[in-house]
C-alpha cells in the first residue's frame, strides 16, 4: 500500500531533542521493512524516534515461513522473489545478504502445462498470454492449429479491437479480444492463477499487468511488441550493455526466513511486541497525534502510524476514525493461499522433472492450480536421492475458504492430483500443508479507482500510512517497497515548515 505524500515548501529539521513516536502495526515483510527503514532514516538524520512494531501473532514474517525438516528446506509461503522488481534484491544487498542469494537451476529453465491430461512443455518464450518466440510456439502441441491461427490475429488486429468502453477491463477480456478463447483457457488462465490465485475474469488488467495494455497502445500488436523487445534485449546482451544479471527468480540459500530473521535482529531494542493485536486507531484531536488502542485496552499515542496489514484486516481498525476509508479497504477481495510440500524418494517419481513445475488449467478440473519442482528449481531444498514438490491450491479449488479447512484432506487432494498428473503412487516421506486464509490480494476491475479513493481519504490523516499487498503489488518486492515508501513518507514529516 502507499503512504501520505509530502508537501512542498522550505523545511528544516525537527529541533534537537524532539522525540517522535512511530508505531508500525503488522510484522510481516512490509512491516519489518518499514520499521528497519524508519530506524535507518532516524539514525542517518539524527532524529530521535521511538519505534514500536506491534504483531498480533507469536512470530514475525507473515506468510514467509521456512522450516528445516529431515534434510528438506520447506517454504510454507512464497519461496522466491523476482529480481526484475529491484526492491527485495536491493534490501538484501543493504543487509549484507548478497552472498546468500541464489538463482534458479540454469539447466531446467522451463515449465509445463497440463492439457487434456497430458503434461506438455509451455512453449519457450511464451509470456503469460503471447509468444515472444514464434518457432517454439508454432511447433507446440499445447494450442491447436485453429487456436494458433486465432492467436496470430493479434498481428493484424487494430488497437482496442473488440473493446467495449474506455475504462478498465479484466485480464480475461483482454486475452479473449487479442488472442482468443483457447489461448485464455489453455495458457493465460493457469499462468495467471499461479501468480494471483485468482481467475483472469476477476482481475484488472491495469492493476495487475499494465505492460500489456501499454504494448497495445504503443505497438498495436502484443506479439510484435514482444518480438521487438526480445530483439532489443538480444542486441544489448551481444554489445555488453546489459552486463551480468541475476536470474529472474531468486531466493536465499537457507530460505526466505533469513531475510525476516535479519530484519528482526536489526530492530531497535524493545521495538518488537509479539502477541499484541490492535483494536483501533483514531486521531486524538487537534494536536495531530494518533492513538493506537490494543486489544487489551492499552492506549499508545503516536505521531505516525503505519498499518502494514492486509486491507481487510486494516479496515476495522479505522472504522471509527473514517468509515469511508474502512469501507474502501474492506472492498478489496483477498483469496486463501495453500501450499502442500511433499518430499519423495526420486525413484518414486516416474516423471523426469526436467523443468521448474507445472500449471494446471481449471478446465482440467483438479484441486491443484500448480506444482513447483522445488528441489529442481533451487539447490539445497532436498537431500540426495530425494525430491521436494510444492503443490498449490486456491481456497476455492480445494474447498478450503472457511476457517475449518482440513490440512489432511487438502494433502489427500494434492496427492490424488499428483498421482494422475505425475504418476506418483508412493507415499511421501515428508508432508507439510500451510493454509493462509485471505492472504492474497486480488485486484479486481476498477481496483485503481479504489486505490485513488483510499489515497484521498488518507490525505485527511497526515500521520497515517499503509503498507502491504493491498494496493500496488502482491509480491515480496512490492511489499518491501510499500513498507519503505511508508517509512520515507513518515520521515518527510520530521520537518517543520
C-alpha positions in Angstrom: 0.0 0.0 0.0 1.0 3.6 -0.1 1.6 6.3 2.5 0.9 10.0 2.6 2.5 12.3 0.1 4.9 15.0 1.2 4.0 18.7 0.8 6.1 21.4 -0.8 7.8 24.4 0.7 11.0 25.1 2.6 11.7 22.8 5.5 14.2 22.5 8.4 14.9 19.5 10.6 12.9 18.8 13.7 14.5 20.7 16.6 17.1 18.6 18.5 15.7 16.7 21.4 12.2 16.4 19.9 11.3 12.8 20.1 8.9 11.2 17.6 6.8 8.2 18.3 6.1 5.9 15.4 4.0 2.7 15.5 4.0 0.0 12.8 1.2 -2.5 13.0 2.0 -5.8 11.5 5.4 -7.6 11.4 5.1 -9.3 8.0 7.8 -8.4 5.4 6.2 -5.0 4.7 6.1 -4.0 8.4 9.6 -5.3 9.0 11.0 -3.4 6.0 9.1 -0.3 7.2 10.5 -0.4 10.8 14.0 -1.1 9.5 13.9 1.8 7.1 12.4 4.1 9.8 15.3 3.2 12.2 17.9 3.7 9.4 16.5 7.2 8.4 16.2 8.3 12.1 19.9 7.3 12.6 21.1 9.0 9.4 19.2 12.2 10.1 19.9 12.2 13.8 16.2 12.4 14.7 15.3 10.7 18.0 12.4 8.3 17.1 10.8 5.7 19.4 9.6 2.8 17.1 7.1 0.2 18.2 6.3 -2.8 15.9 3.1 -4.5 17.0 2.3 -8.0 15.8 -0.8 -9.9 16.8 0.8 -13.4 16.3 3.7 -15.1 18.1 6.1 -14.7 15.2 7.3 -12.2 12.6 7.3 -12.7 8.8 3.6 -13.1 8.0 3.2 -15.7 5.2 7.0 -16.2 4.9 7.7 -19.3 6.9 10.8 -21.5 6.4 11.3 -24.9 8.0 14.1 -27.4 8.0 12.8 -30.9 8.4 14.6 -34.3 7.7 17.0 -32.6 5.4 14.3 -30.8 3.4 14.0 -27.0 3.3 10.3 -26.2 3.2 8.8 -22.9 2.4 5.3 -22.6 3.8 4.6 -19.4 1.8 6.5 -17.8 -1.0 9.8 -19.4 -1.9 11.4 -16.7 -4.1 11.1 -13.2 -5.4 11.7 -11.6 -8.8 14.8 -9.5 -9.4 13.1 -7.6 -12.2 11.5 -5.5 -9.4 14.6 -4.4 -7.6 13.4 -3.6 -4.0 13.9 -7.1 -2.5 17.3 -7.5 -4.1 18.4 -4.0 -3.0 17.3 -4.7 0.6 19.2 -8.0 0.6 22.3 -6.2 -0.5 22.0 -3.4 2.1 21.6 -6.1 4.8 24.8 -7.9 3.7 22.8 -10.9 2.4 24.0 -10.8 -1.2 26.4 -13.8 -0.7 23.4 -15.8 0.3 21.4 -15.1 -2.8 20.9 -18.0 -5.3 19.2 -18.1 -8.7 17.4 -20.9 -10.4 18.9 -24.0 -11.8 20.2 -22.9 -15.3 19.8 -26.4 -16.7 16.0 -26.7 -16.4 14.6 -23.3 -17.1 11.2 -24.3 -18.5 7.8 -25.2 -17.2 4.9 -27.4 -18.1 1.1 -27.1 -18.5 -1.5 -29.9 -18.1 -3.5 -30.1 -21.3 -6.2 -32.8 -21.6 -4.4 -34.9 -19.1 -1.0 -34.6 -20.8 2.0 -32.8 -19.3 3.3 -30.6 -22.1 6.1 -28.0 -22.1 5.0 -24.4 -22.2 6.4 -23.0 -25.5 9.8 -21.4 -25.0 9.5 -17.6 -24.8 5.7 -17.6 -24.1 5.0 -14.7 -21.8 1.7 -15.2 -19.9 -0.6 -14.6 -22.9 1.5 -14.3 -26.0 4.7 -15.7 -27.6 8.0 -13.8 -27.7 9.4 -16.5 -30.0 7.3 -17.8 -32.9 9.0 -21.1 -33.9 8.7 -22.9 -30.5 5.1 -21.7 -30.2 4.1 -22.9 -33.7 5.7 -26.3 -33.0 4.0 -26.7 -29.6 1.0 -29.1 -29.2 -0.4 -27.0 -26.3 -2.5 -24.9 -28.7 -4.4 -26.4 -31.7 -3.8 -25.2 -35.2 -7.0 -23.2 -35.1 -6.1 -21.8 -31.7 -2.7 -20.7 -33.1 -4.4 -19.1 -36.1 -6.7 -17.1 -33.8 -3.8 -16.0 -31.6 -1.9 -14.9 -34.7 -4.8 -12.5 -35.4 -3.2 -10.2 -32.8 -0.6 -9.4 -35.5 -3.3 -7.6 -37.6 -5.9 -6.5 -35.2 -6.1 -2.7 -34.6 -5.6 -1.2 -31.2 -8.5 -1.7 -28.9 -10.1 -4.3 -31.2 -13.3 -5.7 -29.6 -13.0 -3.5 -26.5 -16.2 -2.0 -25.1 -15.8 1.4 -23.5 -12.7 3.2 -22.4 -12.4 2.1 -18.8 -10.7 -0.7 -17.0 -11.1 -4.3 -18.3 -10.4 -7.7 -17.0 -7.4 -9.8 -18.0 -9.8 -12.4 -19.5 -11.4 -9.7 -21.7 -8.1 -8.5 -22.9 -6.8 -12.1 -23.8 -10.1 -13.0 -25.4 -10.2 -10.0 -27.7 -6.5 -10.1 -28.7 -5.8 -13.9 -28.7 -8.9 -15.9 -28.4 -10.5 -18.4 -26.0 -8.1 -21.3 -26.5 -5.1 -19.1 -25.5 -7.0 -17.9 -22.5 -8.1 -21.3 -21.2 -5.0 -23.3 -22.2 -2.2 -20.9 -21.1 -3.2 -17.5 -19.8 -5.7 -18.6 -17.2 -3.4 -21.2 -15.5 -0.4 -18.9 -15.6 -2.3 -16.0 -14.1 -3.9 -18.3 -11.4 -0.4 -19.5 -10.5 0.6 -15.8 -9.7 -2.6 -14.4 -8.1 -4.6 -17.5 -7.1 -7.5 -15.8 -8.9 -9.2 -16.1 -12.2 -8.5 -13.7 -15.0 -12.2 -12.7 -15.3 -11.8 -11.2 -11.8 -8.5 -9.3 -12.3 -8.0 -5.8 -13.5 -5.6 -5.6 -16.5 -4.5 -2.1 -15.5 -3.8 -3.0 -11.9 -2.0 -6.4 -12.5 -0.4 -6.4 -15.9 -0.4 -2.8 -17.3 2.6 -3.5 -19.5 0.4 -5.5 -21.9 -2.0 -2.6 -22.2 1.0 -0.3 -22.8 2.2 -2.7 -25.5 -1.1 -2.4 -27.3 -1.1 1.4 -27.1 2.5 1.7 -28.3 2.9 -1.2 -30.8 -0.7 -2.2 -31.6 0.2 -5.9 -31.6 1.3 -7.6 -28.4 3.2 -10.2 -30.3 5.1 -7.6 -32.3 5.9 -5.7 -29.1 7.3 -8.9 -27.5 9.4 -9.8 -30.6 10.8 -6.3 -30.8 11.7 -6.3 -27.1 13.4 -9.7 -27.5 15.5 -8.4 -30.4 16.4 -5.3 -28.5 17.4 -7.3 -25.4 19.5 -9.7 -27.6 21.3 -6.8 -29.2 22.0 -5.2 -25.8 23.4 -8.5 -24.5 25.6 -9.0 -27.6 27.0 -5.5 -27.2 27.7 -6.0 -23.5 25.2 -3.2 -22.5 23.3 -5.3 -20.0 26.2 -6.7 -18.1 25.9 -9.6 -15.7 22.3 -10.3 -14.5 20.8 -12.3 -11.8 18.2 -14.8 -12.9 14.6 -13.6 -12.9 13.7 -15.7 -9.8 15.9 -15.5 -6.7 15.9 -16.8 -3.2 18.2 -17.1 -0.2 20.3 -20.2 0.4 18.7 -21.1 3.7 15.2 -19.8 2.7 13.4 -16.5 2.9 13.2 -16.7 6.7 16.8 -15.5 6.5 15.6 -12.1 5.3 12.9 -12.0 8.0 15.3 -13.0 10.8 17.9 -10.5 9.7 15.4 -7.6 9.7 14.1 -8.7 13.1 17.6 -8.8 14.5 18.3 -5.2 13.4 15.2 -3.7 15.1 15.8 -1.2 17.9 15.9 -2.9 21.3 12.4 -3.3 22.7 10.7 -2.2 19.4 9.0 -5.6 18.6 6.0 -6.6 20.6 4.6 -10.0 19.7 1.1 -11.1 20.7 -0.1 -7.5 20.6 -3.2 -7.3 18.5 -4.6 -3.8 17.8 -8.3 -2.9 18.2 -8.5 0.6 16.7 -6.6 3.7 15.5 -8.0 7.2 15.8 -6.9 10.8 15.9 -6.7 12.5 19.3 -8.0 15.9 18.2 -6.2 19.0 17.0 -2.6 18.1 18.1 -2.1 15.8 15.1 -1.5 12.7 17.2 -3.0 9.3 16.7 -3.9 6.8 19.3 -3.4 3.1 18.8 -5.6 1.1 21.1 -4.6 -2.5 21.6 -7.0 -5.4 22.2 -6.0 -5.4 25.9 -7.2 -1.7 26.2 -3.7 -0.1 26.2 -3.7 3.3 24.6 -0.5 4.2 22.7 -0.1 7.8 21.4 1.9 8.2 18.2 3.0 10.9 15.9 2.9 8.5 13.0 1.3 5.1 12.4 1.8 2.6 9.6 -0.7 -0.2 9.0 1.3 -3.0 7.4 -1.7 -5.3 7.2 -3.9 -7.0 4.6 -6.6 -4.4 3.6 -9.5 -6.3 5.2 -7.5 -6.5 8.5 -6.8 -2.8 8.4 -10.4 -1.8 7.6 -11.9 -2.5 11.1 -9.1 -0.7 12.9 -10.1 2.5 11.0 -13.9 2.1 11.2 -14.4 4.7 13.9 -11.9 7.2 12.5 -13.2 7.1 8.9 -16.0 4.7 7.9 -15.5 5.5 4.2 -11.8 4.6 4.3 -12.7 1.4 6.1 -15.3 0.6 3.5 -12.8 1.1 0.7 -10.2 -1.1 2.3 -12.8 -3.8 3.1 -13.9 -3.8 -0.5 -10.5 -5.3 -1.7 -11.0 -9.0 -2.1 -8.5 -11.5 -0.8 -8.1 -15.2 -1.6 -6.9 -18.1 0.5 -3.5 -19.5 -0.5 -2.5 -23.1 0.2 0.8 -24.8 -0.2 1.3 -28.6 0.2 5.0 -29.5 0.3 5.7 -33.2 -0.3 9.1 -34.9 -0.2 9.6 -38.1 -2.1 12.4 -40.6 -3.0 13.5 -39.7 -6.5 12.9 -43.3 -7.6 9.2 -43.0 -6.7 8.5 -40.3 -9.3 8.3 -41.5 -12.9 8.3 -38.1 -14.4 11.8 -36.7 -15.3 11.0 -33.4 -13.6 13.1 -31.6 -16.2 11.6 -28.2 -15.5 10.6 -25.9 -12.7 7.0 -27.0 -12.4 3.6 -27.3 -13.9 0.5 -25.1 -14.1 -3.0 -26.7 -14.3 -5.9 -25.1 -16.1 -9.3 -25.0 -14.4 -10.6 -26.9 -17.4 -8.7 -30.0 -16.1 -11.0 -29.9 -13.0 -8.3 -30.5 -10.4 -7.9 -29.2 -6.9 -4.4 -28.0 -7.7 -3.6 -24.9 -9.7 0.1 -25.5 -9.9 3.0 -27.6 -8.7 6.6 -26.4 -8.3 9.5 -28.8 -8.5 11.3 -27.0 -5.6 14.5 -29.1 -5.4 14.9 -28.8 -9.2 14.3 -25.1 -9.2 16.6 -24.2 -6.3 19.7 -26.0 -4.9 19.7 -27.3 -1.3 16.0 -28.0 -1.0 16.1 -31.8 -0.6 18.7 -34.5 0.5 20.5 -36.5 -2.1 18.2 -39.1 -3.8 15.0 -37.2 -2.9 12.8 -34.6 -4.4 10.7 -31.8 -2.9 7.5 -30.8 -4.6 5.3 -27.7 -3.7 1.7 -28.1 -4.8 -0.6 -25.0 -4.8 -4.3 -24.8 -4.4 -6.6 -21.8 -4.1 -9.0 -22.0 -1.2 -11.9 -22.3 -3.6 -10.5 -25.1 -5.7 -9.6 -27.1 -2.6 -12.9 -26.3 -0.8 -10.8 -24.6 2.0 -12.1 -21.0 2.0 -13.6 -21.4 5.5 -11.7 -21.3 8.8 -12.3 -25.0 9.3 -10.1 -26.1 6.4 -8.7 -29.6 6.9 -5.0 -29.9 6.1 -5.2 -33.7 5.9 -8.0 -33.5 3.3 -6.1 -31.0 1.3 -3.0 -33.1 1.4 -5.0 -36.1 0.2 -6.4 -34.0 -2.7 -2.9 -32.9 -3.7 -1.6 -36.4 -3.6 -4.5 -37.7 -5.7 -3.9 -35.0 -8.3 -0.2 -35.7 -8.5 -0.9 -39.4 -8.9 -2.8 -38.6 -12.1 -0.5 -35.8 -13.3 3.0 -37.1 -12.5 2.2 -40.8 -11.9 3.2 -40.7 -8.2 1.7 -43.6 -6.3 4.1 -43.9 -3.4 3.5 -42.2 0.0 5.7 -39.1 0.6 8.4 -39.3 3.2 7.6 -35.7 4.3 4.4 -33.7 4.1 3.6 -30.1 5.2 0.4 -28.3 4.4 0.2 -24.5 5.1 -3.1 -22.6 4.8 -3.1 -18.8 4.6 -6.7 -17.6 4.8 -7.4 -14.3 3.0 -3.7 -13.7 2.3 -3.5 -12.9 -1.4 -4.9 -9.6 -2.6 -6.9 -9.9 -5.8 -7.1 -6.7 -7.8 -10.5 -6.6 -9.4 -11.7 -4.5 -12.3 -11.7 -0.9 -11.1 -9.1 -1.5 -8.4 -7.1 1.6 -9.3 -10.2 3.7 -8.7 -10.4 2.1 -5.2 -6.8 3.0 -4.6 -7.4 6.6 -5.6 -10.3 6.8 -3.2 -8.1 5.3 -0.4 -5.4 7.8 -1.1 -7.9 10.7 -1.0 -9.1 9.6 2.5 -5.6 9.0 3.7 -4.8 12.7 2.9 -7.1 13.6 5.8 -4.7 11.8 8.3 -1.2 13.1 7.7 0.3 10.8 10.2 -1.2 7.6 8.8 0.3 5.4 6.2 -0.5 2.0 4.7 1.8 -0.8 3.6 1.4 -4.4 2.4 0.0 -6.1 -0.6 -3.4 -4.5 -0.7 -2.9 -1.7 -3.2 0.1 -1.6 -5.5 1.6 -5.1 -5.9 1.3 -8.5 -4.2 4.9 -9.8 -4.4 7.7 -9.6 -1.9 9.5 -6.8 -3.7 6.2 -4.8 -3.9 5.6 -5.3 -0.1 9.1 -4.2 0.7 8.7 -1.1 -1.4 5.4 -0.3 0.2 6.9 -0.5 3.7 10.0 1.5 2.8 7.9 4.2 1.0 5.7 4.5 4.1 8.8 5.0 6.2 10.1 7.6 3.8 6.7 9.4 3.9 6.9 9.5 7.7 10.5 10.8 7.6 9.3 13.7 5.4 7.2 14.7 8.4 10.3 15.1 10.6 10.5 18.7 9.4 8.8 21.9 10.3 7.8 24.2 7.5 
